[in-house]
Amino acid sequence: MAERKEQAGMVTKDEALASARLLADWHVVNLNRDFEGCGSAGSFPFTVSPDKKSITAAADWNVAFGIMGMLSAGKVFGEEKYLETAHQMAYFLGTLQVFSPFLPNDYGSFREVTPQTTWSFLRDALSAAWGCLCYYEATDNEEFLERARLWGEWFLKHGMDETGWPIWGTFPGKRKEGWLPEMHLDMHGCFHGGSLNFFYHLARLTGDKKWVGDFYEHIADYFVEFIQQPDGYFRTIEKKTRQVPPNDPQSGLHRGNDDLGTLGLLGAWKTFGKQSYLDSIEKFLRAAFANQTAEGFFEASCAAIPVLLNIADEAQGLIGFEPPGEAVERAIRALLSRQFPGTAEPIFAGGLDELGDGGLCCRSMGYALLWLLKRFGGDKRYLSI
């Protein structure tokens, strides 16, 4: 098992930025650069097991957040290697978008992992389109604005069920045999609250208000009214009964990590001014911080830490709750305690042990990199409203 560094005491700006640099460098070092010989070139590992055997290519959404992180690192640290890595990631992300004349109903959608993958989780694909928007805004490359817009058009045609809630996923170019993930079309996934972020920024960048129209308001209202539970957390529900199923199909993956749903609600509040959206954010934050452990964690996964601290920062002064400084400090220390040192093997060096089991996952790493560069590096372009 690779060694992790331990943190103690107050986290300084220098320490936080050093941690962010290690996270950014992990992406640079572990990017697949075999553009002539590999279909996943421009991607990087999603997970690495303690024995280094469970290494898979990053999904579309991981690459999207990787692009944001590299763009942010390039700005904060002023080094070209991060920007060049962002460009290579963007090139790969573009290969996942479907433009085949043989798949007219999938035109503009994204594949999940490689150009050969025959399935896609909708929330992940939305994040891919969000990454395209961020890349466009940073580089003025109009191609990526159009890619994002085309995905939005696909979503309006095919991405929602009869109730107006986003579907679980799709199968572009589905094979007749072989493994395919289960798409829980009888469920309304709690993670879709985060969908609001993409449409808010698509409307902002295009000036087209249709992207924050009735469908957008419906998602926000439904998220608050039915997905958020009395205890303050957001949970997946059954479509017919609107009840939480006995077994979460994602095993509690989205709890303290609300998949940026409350950030989406903040954008909806800025769009419509509904107090219910701010009340929902406050209710969630109070619940999460009430369950914070003495060590500073909100759940086993450290991915929840940057997500929660980010919405706490974004909503500051707008809601009636602000987490105590001591609780925030404990959370930051807990996050950094999960980081592998820069002296570890390259596949681990600078990464985050998301679950504390000696493995690595770029879910927490993408969120952490963006929030650290935002809070301590002053780059407020990402995970913002």
Beta strands, then each sheet from edge to edge (+ up, - down):
strand 1: 47-48
strand 2: 120-121
strand 3: 169-170
strand 4: 187-188
strand 5: 237-238
strand 6: 360-361
sheet 1: 1+ 6-
sheet 2: 2+ 3-
sheet 3: 4+ 5-
end
